[in-house]
């Protein structure tokens, strides 16, 4: 009876460890630019939001560096969960940046343009 309980507990523990490997990293997610938000932003606000988007991009890249969570994610699902989360974070920040740049162009906010981070 004790032997069966140990097997059951060990199997349960291994299952929990494997399932936690699916989402081991938490990437920052940029929210989409809402029409109301776009209508209220001035040129300076847009420039600040673009700078924030660059900062989020930097955080995504830093979170993607190899660490123990990368190893745990690889053991859990071959790293697919972390890769998908990083991809979604990149898509979200790029969509927000594109929407901000579109509003910036419509408002002719050339003088308040904040240069993109290196490599962007």
Secondary structure, DSSP 8 states (H G I E B T S, - for coil): -HHHHHHHHHHHHHHHHHHHGGG-----------HHHHHH--HHHHHHHHHHHHHHHHHHHHHTS-SHHHHHHHHHHTTHHHHHHHHHHHHHHHHHHHHHHHHHHHTT-GGG-----TT-
